[in-house]
Every structure is written in C-alpha cells, then in structure tokens.
Amino acid sequence: MGVKEAFLVMLAVCSMFVVVPHVYAKISCEQVTLLLTPCIPYGVFGGDVPPACCSGIKESLALANTTEDLRLKCQCVKEGAAKIPGLNYTRVNELPAKCGTTSPYVVSPNTDCSKITKPS
C-alpha cells in the first residue's frame, strides 16, 4: 500500500469515530469501529480479505446480543462507511459470506437501522 492509500485508510479510520445517540446497548460504536477497521482496505481496494477483518466481523456480531445492540452496530457501520472515500458497498456486503457468516442487514446509505431486529 502506498503513502496515499495509507493516508486514505488512516483518514477513514479516524472519521469512523462518530457520535451515536444513546441507547441501552451493550456494544459501543468505538468497539464496532475497532473491530471492523481491518475491513476498510478490502472495502476500498479489494484483494484478499484480512483475517483480522473476519475476526472483527464475527466478534462484532457476537457482541450484538440484543436488537438495540444490532441497531447501534448498524447505525455505526452505516455512518462510518459513508465517510470512507472510495468505499465499494458491494465488496463490503460480500464480507460476511467471505468470512463464513451472515449479516442481518445490508450496509447501504439507505439502510433503516431502526427496523433491524435480532434474528431468533
């Protein structure tokens, strides 16, 4: 990765720390950001999916134990993703399957996170 790409990734990581309205969730946006940061290079540039990305996806899903947790995670990802220059949403939404899991929502600027419910 060149200096320009490294700078873009670092800029994207820093911009993902967004303020999320207070809800009674046990997972925080900061946790989600830290867990999913390794996925940013794949989302922007493609290539191989880093093992740390898959670990982060699985751990973030495991931490989202309630509907409120899942909604907070969704909103955090949605807002963070919108701030990453050059992010390819198709690649982002391929990640759960590439990591051997599923996601209860699609990452998109149009996703309504308030309608997400925890699968039973």
The first five atom37 places (N, CA, C, CB, O) and aatype in JSON, in Angstrom:
{
  "aatype": [12, 7, 19, 11, 6, 0, 13, 10, 19, 12, 10, 0, 19, 4, 15, 12, 13, 19, 19, 19, 14, 8, 19, 18, 0, 11, 9, 15, 4, 6, 5, 19, 16, 10, 10, 10, 16, 14, 4, 9, 14, 18, 7, 19, 13, 7, 7, 3, 19, 14, 14, 0, 4, 4, 15, 7, 9, 11, 6, 15, 10, 0, 10, 0, 2, 16, 16, 6, 3, 10, 1, 10, 11, 4, 5, 4, 19, 11, 6, 7, 0, 0, 11, 9, 14, 7, 10, 2, 18, 16, 1, 19, 2, 6, 10, 14, 0, 11, 4, 7, 16, 16, 15, 14, 18, 19, 19, 15, 14, 2, 16, 3, 4, 15, 11, 9, 16, 11, 14, 15],
  "atom_mask": [
    [1, 1, 1, 1, 1],
    [1, 1, 1, 0, 1],
    [1, 1, 1, 1, 1],
    [1, 1, 1, 1, 1],
    [1, 1, 1, 1, 1],
    [1, 1, 1, 1, 1],
    [1, 1, 1, 1, 1],
    [1, 1, 1, 1, 1],
    [1, 1, 1, 1, 1],
    [1, 1, 1, 1, 1],
    [1, 1, 1, 1, 1],
    [1, 1, 1, 1, 1],
    [1, 1, 1, 1, 1],
    [1, 1, 1, 1, 1],
    [1, 1, 1, 1, 1],
    [1, 1, 1, 1, 1],
    [1, 1, 1, 1, 1],
    [1, 1, 1, 1, 1],
    [1, 1, 1, 1, 1],
    [1, 1, 1, 1, 1],
    [1, 1, 1, 1, 1],
    [1, 1, 1, 1, 1],
    [1, 1, 1, 1, 1],
    [1, 1, 1, 1, 1],
    [1, 1, 1, 1, 1],
    [1, 1, 1, 1, 1],
    [1, 1, 1, 1, 1],
    [1, 1, 1, 1, 1],
    [1, 1, 1, 1, 1],
    [1, 1, 1, 1, 1],
    [1, 1, 1, 1, 1],
    [1, 1, 1, 1, 1],
    [1, 1, 1, 1, 1],
    [1, 1, 1, 1, 1],
    [1, 1, 1, 1, 1],
    [1, 1, 1, 1, 1],
    [1, 1, 1, 1, 1],
    [1, 1, 1, 1, 1],
    [1, 1, 1, 1, 1],
    [1, 1, 1, 1, 1],
    [1, 1, 1, 1, 1],
    [1, 1, 1, 1, 1],
    [1, 1, 1, 0, 1],
    [1, 1, 1, 1, 1],
    [1, 1, 1, 1, 1],
    [1, 1, 1, 0, 1],
    [1, 1, 1, 0, 1],
    [1, 1, 1, 1, 1],
    [1, 1, 1, 1, 1],
    [1, 1, 1, 1, 1],
    [1, 1, 1, 1, 1],
    [1, 1, 1, 1, 1],
    [1, 1, 1, 1, 1],
    [1, 1, 1, 1, 1],
    [1, 1, 1, 1, 1],
    [1, 1, 1, 0, 1],
    [1, 1, 1, 1, 1],
    [1, 1, 1, 1, 1],
    [1, 1, 1, 1, 1],
    [1, 1, 1, 1, 1],
    [1, 1, 1, 1, 1],
    [1, 1, 1, 1, 1],
    [1, 1, 1, 1, 1],
    [1, 1, 1, 1, 1],
    [1, 1, 1, 1, 1],
    [1, 1, 1, 1, 1],
    [1, 1, 1, 1, 1],
    [1, 1, 1, 1, 1],
    [1, 1, 1, 1, 1],
    [1, 1, 1, 1, 1],
    [1, 1, 1, 1, 1],
    [1, 1, 1, 1, 1],
    [1, 1, 1, 1, 1],
    [1, 1, 1, 1, 1],
    [1, 1, 1, 1, 1],
    [1, 1, 1, 1, 1],
    [1, 1, 1, 1, 1],
    [1, 1, 1, 1, 1],
    [1, 1, 1, 1, 1],
    [1, 1, 1, 0, 1],
    [1, 1, 1, 1, 1],
    [1, 1, 1, 1, 1],
    [1, 1, 1, 1, 1],
    [1, 1, 1, 1, 1],
    [1, 1, 1, 1, 1],
    [1, 1, 1, 0, 1],
    [1, 1, 1, 1, 1],
    [1, 1, 1, 1, 1],
    [1, 1, 1, 1, 1],
    [1, 1, 1, 1, 1],
    [1, 1, 1, 1, 1],
    [1, 1, 1, 1, 1],
    [1, 1, 1, 1, 1],
    [1, 1, 1, 1, 1],
    [1, 1, 1, 1, 1],
    [1, 1, 1, 1, 1],
    [1, 1, 1, 1, 1],
    [1, 1, 1, 1, 1],
    [1, 1, 1, 1, 1],
    [1, 1, 1, 0, 1],
    [1, 1, 1, 1, 1],
    [1, 1, 1, 1, 1],
    [1, 1, 1, 1, 1],
    [1, 1, 1, 1, 1],
    [1, 1, 1, 1, 1],
    [1, 1, 1, 1, 1],
    [1, 1, 1, 1, 1],
    [1, 1, 1, 1, 1],
    [1, 1, 1, 1, 1],
    [1, 1, 1, 1, 1],
    [1, 1, 1, 1, 1],
    [1, 1, 1, 1, 1],
    [1, 1, 1, 1, 1],
    [1, 1, 1, 1, 1],
    [1, 1, 1, 1, 1],
    [1, 1, 1, 1, 1],
    [1, 1, 1, 1, 1],
    [1, 1, 1, 1, 1],
    [1, 1, 1, 1, 1],
    [1, 1, 1, 1, 1]
  ],
  "atom_positions": [
    [[0.85, -1.17, 0.0], [0.0, 0.0, 0.0], [0.9, 1.23, 0.0], [-0.97, 0.0, 1.22], [1.84, 1.32, 0.79]],
    [[0.59, 2.18, -0.89], [1.38, 3.39, -1.0], [1.01, 4.39, 0.08], [0.0, 0.0, 0.0], [0.1, 4.18, 0.87]],
    [[1.74, 5.48, 0.09], [1.53, 6.53, 1.08], [0.12, 7.11, 0.95], [2.58, 7.64, 0.93], [-0.55, 7.35, 1.96]],
    [[-0.33, 7.33, -0.27], [-1.66, 7.91, -0.49], [-2.75, 6.98, 0.04], [-1.89, 8.2, -1.99], [-3.68, 7.42, 0.71]],
    [[-2.61, 5.68, -0.26], [-3.61, 4.72, 0.19], [-3.6, 4.6, 1.72], [-3.38, 3.35, -0.45], [-4.65, 4.52, 2.35]],
    [[-2.39, 4.59, 2.29], [-2.27, 4.5, 3.74], [-2.91, 5.73, 4.4], [-0.78, 4.39, 4.16], [-3.59, 5.61, 5.42]],
    [[-2.7, 6.89, 3.81], [-3.31, 8.11, 4.34], [-4.83, 8.03, 4.27], [-2.8, 9.33, 3.56], [-5.52, 8.39, 5.23]],
    [[-5.36, 7.55, 3.13], [-6.81, 7.43, 2.98], [-7.39, 6.46, 4.01], [-7.17, 6.96, 1.57], [-8.45, 6.72, 4.59]],
    [[-6.71, 5.35, 4.23], [-7.19, 4.38, 5.21], [-7.17, 5.0, 6.6], [-6.33, 3.09, 5.19], [-8.12, 4.85, 7.36]],
    [[-6.08, 5.7, 6.94], [-5.98, 6.33, 8.25], [-7.06, 7.4, 8.41], [-4.59, 6.95, 8.46], [-7.67, 7.5, 9.48]],
    [[-7.29, 8.19, 7.37], [-8.34, 9.2, 7.4], [-9.7, 8.54, 7.62], [-8.35, 10.01, 6.09], [-10.51, 9.03, 8.41]],
    [[-9.94, 7.44, 6.94], [-11.2, 6.73, 7.07], [-11.38, 6.2, 8.48], [-11.29, 5.6, 6.07], [-12.47, 6.29, 9.05]],
    [[-10.33, 5.65, 9.05], [-10.4, 5.1, 10.4], [-10.75, 6.22, 11.38], [-9.05, 4.43, 10.8], [-11.62, 6.06, 12.23]],
    [[-10.06, 7.33, 11.27], [-10.32, 8.45, 12.18], [-11.74, 8.99, 12.02], [-9.32, 9.56, 11.94], [-12.36, 9.4, 13.0]],
    [[-12.24, 9.0, 10.8], [-13.57, 9.56, 10.57], [-14.69, 8.64, 11.04], [-13.74, 9.86, 9.12], [-15.84, 9.06, 11.13]],
    [[-14.36, 7.39, 11.35], [-15.4, 6.45, 11.77], [-15.84, 6.67, 13.21], [-14.9, 5.04, 11.6], [-16.87, 6.13, 13.63]],
    [[-15.09, 7.45, 13.97], [-15.49, 7.71, 15.34], [-16.58, 8.78, 15.34], [-14.28, 8.16, 16.2], [-16.31, 9.98, 15.4]],
    [[-17.8, 8.32, 15.26], [-18.95, 9.22, 15.16], [-19.75, 9.16, 16.44], [-19.83, 8.85, 13.95], [-19.66, 8.21, 17.21]],
    [[-20.53, 10.18, 16.66], [-21.4, 10.22, 17.83], [-22.7, 9.52, 17.47], [-21.66, 11.69, 18.3], [-23.33, 9.82, 16.46]],
    [[-23.09, 8.57, 18.31], [-24.31, 7.83, 18.1], [-25.25, 8.15, 19.25], [-24.04, 6.29, 17.99], [-24.81, 8.2, 20.4]],
    [[-26.53, 8.36, 18.98], [-27.47, 8.64, 20.06], [-27.44, 7.55, 21.11], [-28.88, 8.79, 19.5], [-27.25, 6.37, 20.8]],
    [[-27.63, 7.95, 22.36], [-27.6, 7.0, 23.47], [-28.79, 6.04, 23.4], [-27.6, 7.74, 24.81], [-29.95, 6.45, 23.32]],
    [[-28.47, 4.77, 23.44], [-29.47, 3.72, 23.54], [-28.97, 2.76, 24.6], [-29.74, 3.01, 22.16], [-27.82, 2.87, 25.05]],
    [[-29.79, 1.82, 24.98], [-29.39, 0.88, 26.02], [-28.74, -0.34, 25.38], [-30.61, 0.45, 26.86], [-29.24, -1.46, 25.47]],
    [[-27.62, -0.1, 24.75], [-26.89, -1.17, 24.08], [-25.65, -1.53, 24.89], [-26.51, -0.76, 22.63], [-25.1, -0.71, 25.61]],
    [[-25.24, -2.77, 24.75], [-24.05, -3.23, 25.45], [-22.81, -3.14, 24.59], [-24.25, -4.64, 25.92], [-21.69, -3.33, 25.08]],
    [[-22.99, -2.87, 23.32], [-21.87, -2.7, 22.4], [-21.76, -1.22, 22.09], [-22.06, -3.56, 21.09], [-22.77, -0.51, 22.02]],
    [[-20.54, -0.74, 21.9], [-20.37, 0.68, 21.59], [-19.89, 0.86, 20.16], [-19.39, 1.33, 22.58], [-19.35, -0.06, 19.55]],
    [[-20.08, 2.06, 19.65], [-19.62, 2.37, 18.31], [-18.09, 2.28, 18.25], [-20.1, 3.79, 17.89], [-17.53, 1.87, 17.24]],
    [[-17.44, 2.64, 19.33], [-15.99, 2.55, 19.38], [-15.54, 1.1, 19.23], [-15.46, 3.14, 20.68], [-14.57, 0.82, 18.52]],
    [[-16.24, 0.17, 19.91], [-15.91, -1.25, 19.77], [-16.1, -1.71, 18.33], [-16.78, -2.11, 20.72], [-15.24, -2.37, 17.75]],
    [[-17.22, -1.35, 17.76], [-17.52, -1.73, 16.38], [-16.44, -1.2, 15.44], [-18.91, -1.22, 15.94], [-15.96, -1.92, 14.58]],
    [[-16.07, 0.06, 15.61], [-15.06, 0.69, 14.77], [-13.73, -0.06, 14.87], [-14.88, 2.15, 15.16], [-13.11, -0.36, 13.86]],
    [[-13.31, -0.35, 16.09], [-12.04, -1.05, 16.27], [-12.08, -2.45, 15.65], [-11.69, -1.15, 17.75], [-11.11, -2.89, 15.04]],
    [[-13.2, -3.13, 15.81], [-13.31, -4.49, 15.28], [-13.36, -4.53, 13.75], [-14.55, -5.15, 15.84], [-12.84, -5.46, 13.14]],
    [[-13.98, -3.52, 13.15], [-14.18, -3.56, 11.7], [-13.15, -2.75, 10.9], [-15.54, -3.06, 11.38], [-13.15, -2.82, 9.67]],
    [[-12.3, -2.0, 11.56], [-11.27, -1.23, 10.86], [-10.42, -2.09, 9.93], [-10.39, -0.54, 11.87], [-10.09, -1.62, 8.84]],
    [[-10.05, -3.32, 10.29], [-9.25, -4.12, 9.36], [-9.96, -4.44, 8.04], [-8.86, -5.41, 10.04], [-9.32, -4.91, 7.1]],
    [[-11.25, -4.2, 7.96], [-12.01, -4.48, 6.73], [-11.95, -3.33, 5.73], [-13.46, -4.76, 7.08], [-12.29, -3.51, 4.56]],
    [[-11.52, -2.16, 6.16], [-11.54, -0.98, 5.29], [-10.71, -1.17, 4.03], [-11.04, 0.23, 6.05], [-11.19, -0.85, 2.94]],
    [[-9.47, -1.67, 4.12], [-8.7, -1.81, 2.87], [-9.4, -2.7, 1.83], [-7.33, -2.39, 3.17], [-9.37, -2.39, 0.64]],
    [[-10.04, -3.78, 2.28], [-10.76, -4.63, 1.33], [-11.94, -3.86, 0.74], [-11.24, -5.93, 2.01], [-12.2, -3.94, -0.46]],
    [[-12.66, -3.13, 1.57], [-13.82, -2.38, 1.11], [-13.48, -1.3, 0.1], [0.0, 0.0, 0.0], [-14.3, -0.96, -0.75]],
    [[-12.27, -0.77, 0.18], [-11.85, 0.29, -0.73], [-11.08, -0.27, -1.93], [-10.99, 1.31, 0.01], [-11.34, 0.12, -3.07]],
    [[-10.14, -1.17, -1.67], [-9.22, -1.62, -2.71], [-9.47, -3.04, -3.22], [-7.83, -1.54, -2.2], [-8.96, -3.4, -4.28]],
    [[-10.25, -3.84, -2.48], [-10.44, -5.25, -2.87], [-9.23, -6.07, -2.47], [0.0, 0.0, 0.0], [-8.53, -5.73, -1.52]],
    [[-8.98, -7.15, -3.2], [-7.85, -8.02, -2.89], [-8.25, -9.11, -1.91], [0.0, 0.0, 0.0], [-9.39, -9.58, -1.92]],
    [[-7.31, -9.5, -1.07], [-7.57, -10.54, -0.07], [-8.23, -9.94, 1.16], [-6.26, -11.26, 0.31], [-7.92, -8.81, 1.56]],
    [[-9.13, -10.7, 1.76], [-9.78, -10.26, 2.99], [-8.83, -10.57, 4.15], [-11.19, -10.97, 3.19], [-8.45, -11.72, 4.34]],
    [[-8.45, -9.56, 4.91], [-7.55, -9.81, 6.04], [-8.22, -10.7, 7.1], [-7.12, -8.48, 6.67], [-9.39, -10.51, 7.4]],
    [[-7.49, -11.65, 7.66], [-8.06, -12.49, 8.72], [-8.61, -11.67, 9.89], [-6.99, -13.46, 9.24], [-9.62, -12.04, 10.5]],
    [[-7.96, -10.54, 10.21], [-8.44, -9.69, 11.3], [-9.81, -9.09, 10.98], [-7.44, -8.56, 11.58], [-10.6, -8.81, 11.88]],
    [[-10.09, -8.9, 9.7], [-11.41, -8.41, 9.28], [-12.47, -9.45, 9.63], [-11.43, -8.09, 7.76], [-13.5, -9.13, 10.23]],
    [[-12.23, -10.7, 9.24], [-13.2, -11.76, 9.53], [-13.4, -11.94, 11.03], [-12.74, -13.09, 8.91], [-14.52, -12.12, 11.49]],
    [[-12.31, -11.89, 11.78], [-12.42, -12.0, 13.24], [-13.27, -10.86, 13.8], [-11.02, -11.98, 13.9], [-14.11, -11.07, 14.67]],
    [[-13.04, -9.66, 13.28], [-13.8, -8.49, 13.74], [-15.27, -8.58, 13.41], [0.0, 0.0, 0.0], [-16.12, -8.22, 14.23]],
    [[-15.58, -9.06, 12.21], [-16.98, -9.22, 11.82], [-17.67, -10.21, 12.76], [-17.1, -9.71, 10.35], [-18.76, -9.93, 13.27]],
    [[-17.04, -11.35, 12.99], [-17.64, -12.38, 13.84], [-17.77, -11.9, 15.28], [-16.81, -13.65, 13.79], [-18.8, -12.15, 15.92]],
    [[-16.75, -11.22, 15.79], [-16.83, -10.74, 17.17], [-17.89, -9.65, 17.32], [-15.47, -10.22, 17.61], [-18.61, -9.62, 18.32]],
    [[-17.98, -8.75, 16.34], [-18.98, -7.69, 16.44], [-20.4, -8.26, 16.39], [-18.79, -6.66, 15.32], [-21.3, -7.76, 17.07]],
    [[-20.59, -9.3, 15.59], [-21.91, -9.96, 15.56], [-22.2, -10.66, 16.88], [-21.98, -10.97, 14.39], [-23.34, -10.65, 17.36]],
    [[-21.18, -11.27, 17.46], [-21.37, -11.96, 18.74], [-21.68, -10.98, 19.87], [-20.13, -12.77, 19.09], [-22.43, -11.31, 20.79]],
    [[-21.11, -9.78, 19.81], [-21.35, -8.78, 20.85], [-22.73, -8.13, 20.74], [-20.28, -7.7, 20.78], [-23.25, -7.6, 21.72]],
    [[-23.32, -8.18, 19.57], [-24.64, -7.57, 19.35], [-25.72, -8.56, 19.8], [-24.84, -7.17, 17.83], [-26.34, -9.24, 18.98]],
    [[-25.91, -8.64, 21.11], [-26.81, -9.64, 21.7], [-28.28, -9.28, 21.69], [-26.4, -9.9, 23.1], [-29.14, -10.14, 21.86]],
    [[-28.58, -8.02, 21.49], [-29.97, -7.57, 21.55], [-30.31, -6.79, 20.28], [-30.22, -6.69, 22.82], [-29.42, -6.44, 19.5]],
    [[-31.58, -6.54, 20.08], [-32.0, -5.71, 18.94], [-31.37, -4.33, 19.04], [-33.54, -5.6, 18.88], [-30.95, -3.77, 18.03]],
    [[-31.3, -3.76, 20.25], [-30.71, -2.44, 20.43], [-29.23, -2.46, 20.04], [-30.88, -1.97, 21.88], [-28.74, -1.53, 19.4]],
    [[-28.52, -3.52, 20.45], [-27.11, -3.65, 20.07], [-26.96, -3.68, 18.56], [-26.49, -4.92, 20.7], [-26.11, -3.01, 17.98]],
    [[-27.8, -4.47, 17.93], [-27.73, -4.64, 16.48], [-28.04, -3.32, 15.76], [-28.71, -5.73, 16.01], [-27.4, -2.99, 14.77]],
    [[-29.01, -2.59, 16.26], [-29.35, -1.3, 15.66], [-28.2, -0.3, 15.82], [-30.63, -0.74, 16.29], [-27.89, 0.45, 14.9]],
    [[-27.58, -0.28, 16.99], [-26.46, 0.62, 17.22], [-25.31, 0.25, 16.3], [-26.01, 0.58, 18.7], [-24.69, 1.12, 15.69]],
    [[-25.02, -1.04, 16.19], [-23.95, -1.51, 15.3], [-24.24, -1.11, 13.86], [-23.77, -3.04, 15.41], [-23.36, -0.61, 13.16]],
    [[-25.46, -1.32, 13.42], [-25.88, -0.96, 12.07], [-25.67, 0.53, 11.82], [-27.35, -1.34, 11.84], [-25.1, 0.91, 10.8]],
    [[-26.12, 1.37, 12.74], [-26.02, 2.81, 12.58], [-24.56, 3.25, 12.56], [-26.77, 3.54, 13.69], [-24.17, 4.11, 11.77]],
    [[-23.76, 2.66, 13.43], [-22.33, 2.99, 13.48], [-21.65, 2.64, 12.16], [-21.65, 2.25, 14.65], [-20.89, 3.44, 11.61]],
    [[-21.92, 1.44, 11.66], [-21.33, 1.0, 10.4], [-21.82, 1.87, 9.25], [-21.67, -0.48, 10.12], [-21.03, 2.29, 8.4]],
    [[-23.11, 2.15, 9.22], [-23.69, 2.97, 8.14], [-23.05, 4.36, 8.11], [-25.22, 3.09, 8.32], [-22.65, 4.84, 7.05]],
    [[-22.96, 5.01, 9.26], [-22.4, 6.36, 9.32], [-20.91, 6.36, 9.04], [-22.68, 6.99, 10.68], [-20.4, 7.24, 8.36]],
    [[-20.21, 5.37, 9.57], [-18.77, 5.28, 9.33], [-18.46, 5.0, 7.87], [0.0, 0.0, 0.0], [-17.56, 5.61, 7.29]],
    [[-19.21, 4.09, 7.27], [-18.99, 3.73, 5.86], [-19.2, 4.94, 4.96], [-19.94, 2.59, 5.45], [-18.49, 5.11, 3.97]],
    [[-20.17, 5.77, 5.29], [-20.48, 6.95, 4.46], [-19.31, 7.93, 4.43], [-21.74, 7.64, 4.97], [-19.24, 8.77, 3.53]],
    [[-18.42, 7.85, 5.39], [-17.29, 8.79, 5.47], [-16.01, 8.25, 4.84], [-17.03, 9.15, 6.9], [-14.99, 8.93, 4.85]],
    [[-16.05, 7.04, 4.32], [-14.85, 6.43, 3.75], [-14.81, 6.69, 2.24], [-14.8, 4.91, 4.05], [-15.64, 6.16, 1.51]],
    [[-13.86, 7.49, 1.78], [-13.77, 7.79, 0.35], [-13.49, 6.52, -0.46], [-12.67, 8.84, 0.09], [-12.6, 5.74, -0.11]],
    [[-14.23, 6.32, -1.51], [-13.99, 5.19, -2.41], [-14.5, 3.85, -1.92], [0.0, 0.0, 0.0], [-14.16, 2.82, -2.51]],
    [[-15.29, 3.83, -0.87], [-15.79, 2.56, -0.35], [-16.73, 1.91, -1.35], [-16.51, 2.77, 1.01], [-17.63, 2.56, -1.89]],
    [[-16.52, 0.64, -1.59], [-17.35, -0.13, -2.51], [-18.34, -0.95, -1.67], [-16.47, -1.05, -3.45], [-17.94, -1.92, -1.03]],
    [[-19.61, -0.56, -1.67], [-20.62, -1.23, -0.84], [-20.83, -2.69, -1.25], [-21.94, -0.47, -0.91], [-21.17, -3.52, -0.41]],
    [[-20.65, -2.99, -2.52], [-20.79, -4.39, -2.96], [-19.75, -5.25, -2.26], [-20.64, -4.5, -4.5], [-20.07, -6.32, -1.74]],
    [[-18.5, -4.78, -2.24], [-17.45, -5.54, -1.55], [-17.74, -5.64, -0.06], [-16.07, -4.88, -1.78], [-17.56, -6.7, 0.53]],
    [[-18.18, -4.55, 0.54], [-18.49, -4.55, 1.97], [-19.54, -5.61, 2.29], [-18.98, -3.15, 2.42], [-19.42, -6.34, 3.28]],
    [[-20.57, -5.69, 1.46], [-21.66, -6.63, 1.73], [-21.3, -8.08, 1.38], [-22.89, -6.21, 0.95], [-22.03, -9.0, 1.75]],
    [[-20.2, -8.28, 0.68], [-19.7, -9.63, 0.41], [-18.91, -10.18, 1.6], [-18.83, -9.64, -0.85], [-18.73, -11.39, 1.73]],
    [[-18.44, -9.3, 2.46], [-17.55, -9.71, 3.54], [-18.11, -10.79, 4.46], [-17.18, -8.53, 4.35], [-17.4, -11.76, 4.73]],
    [[-19.34, -10.68, 4.96], [-19.81, -11.74, 5.86], [-19.72, -13.14, 5.23], [-21.24, -11.47, 6.28], [-19.26, -14.08, 5.87]],
    [[-20.15, -13.27, 3.99], [-20.09, -14.58, 3.32], [-18.64, -15.03, 3.13], [-20.82, -14.54, 1.96], [-18.33, -16.2, 3.32]],
    [[-17.77, -14.1, 2.75], [-16.36, -14.44, 2.57], [-15.72, -14.86, 3.89], [-15.6, -13.25, 1.99], [-14.72, -15.58, 3.9]],
    [[-16.31, -14.42, 5.0], [-15.79, -14.76, 6.32], [-16.55, -15.93, 6.96], [-15.86, -13.54, 7.24], [-16.3, -16.27, 8.11]],
    [[-17.47, -16.53, 6.22], [-18.17, -17.71, 6.72], [-19.28, -17.4, 7.7], [0.0, 0.0, 0.0], [-19.57, -18.21, 8.59]],
    [[-19.91, -16.25, 7.56], [-21.02, -15.89, 8.45], [-22.07, -15.12, 7.64], [-20.51, -15.03, 9.66], [-21.97, -15.02, 6.42]],
    [[-23.06, -14.6, 8.31], [-24.09, -13.79, 7.66], [-24.3, -12.51, 8.46], [-25.43, -14.58, 7.54], [-23.92, -12.41, 9.63]],
    [[-24.9, -11.55, 7.82], [-25.25, -10.3, 8.49], [-26.75, -10.1, 8.41], [-24.49, -9.08, 7.86], [-27.36, -10.37, 7.37]],
    [[-27.36, -9.62, 9.49], [-28.81, -9.41, 9.49], [-29.25, -8.14, 8.74], [-29.32, -9.35, 10.9], [-30.44, -7.84, 8.7]],
    [[-28.31, -7.41, 8.16], [-28.65, -6.22, 7.39], [-27.62, -5.99, 6.3], [-28.75, -4.99, 8.32], [-26.51, -6.52, 6.35]],
    [[-28.0, -5.18, 5.33], [-27.11, -4.79, 4.24], [-26.57, -3.41, 4.57], [-27.86, -4.79, 2.85], [-27.31, -2.53, 5.0]],
    [[-25.28, -3.24, 4.38], [-24.68, -1.92, 4.61], [-24.94, -1.08, 3.36], [-23.13, -2.03, 4.91], [-24.51, -1.42, 2.26]],
    [[-25.66, 0.02, 3.57], [-26.04, 0.89, 2.48], [-26.4, 2.26, 3.06], [-27.23, 0.3, 1.66], [-26.85, 2.34, 4.21]],
    [[-26.22, 3.32, 2.3], [-26.66, 4.63, 2.78], [-28.17, 4.67, 3.04], [-26.27, 5.71, 1.78], [-28.64, 5.53, 3.78]],
    [[-28.93, 3.75, 2.43], [-30.38, 3.74, 2.57], [-30.91, 2.77, 3.61], [-30.99, 3.42, 1.26], [-32.12, 2.68, 3.79]],
    [[-30.04, 2.05, 4.3], [-30.49, 1.09, 5.3], [-31.16, 1.82, 6.46], [-29.31, 0.23, 5.8], [-30.6, 2.77, 7.0]],
    [[-32.34, 1.37, 6.86], [-33.05, 1.92, 8.01], [-32.73, 1.04, 9.21], [-34.6, 2.01, 7.75], [-33.37, 0.01, 9.44]],
    [[-31.73, 1.45, 9.96], [-31.26, 0.64, 11.09], [-32.32, 0.49, 12.18], [-30.01, 1.25, 11.69], [-32.25, -0.45, 12.97]],
    [[-33.28, 1.39, 12.24], [-34.32, 1.3, 13.28], [-35.25, 0.12, 13.04], [-35.13, 2.59, 13.32], [-36.02, -0.25, 13.93]],
    [[-35.21, -0.48, 11.85], [-36.09, -1.6, 11.53], [-35.39, -2.96, 11.68], [-36.63, -1.45, 10.12], [-35.99, -4.01, 11.45]],
    [[-34.11, -2.92, 12.05], [-33.33, -4.15, 12.22], [-33.79, -4.84, 13.5], [-31.79, -3.85, 12.26], [-33.96, -4.19, 14.54]],
    [[-34.0, -6.15, 13.43], [-34.32, -6.91, 14.64], [-33.36, -8.09, 14.76], [-35.8, -7.41, 14.62], [-32.87, -8.62, 13.76]],
    [[-33.11, -8.47, 15.97], [-32.23, -9.6, 16.25], [-32.91, -10.88, 15.79], [-31.88, -9.68, 17.77], [-34.02, -11.18, 16.23]],
    [[-32.27, -11.64, 14.89], [-32.88, -12.92, 14.46], [-33.01, -13.87, 15.64], [-32.04, -13.58, 13.35], [-32.17, -13.88, 16.54]],
    [[-34.06, -14.66, 15.63], [-34.26, -15.6, 16.75], [-33.62, -16.92, 16.48], [-35.74, -15.8, 17.03], [-33.69, -17.82, 17.31]]
  ]
}
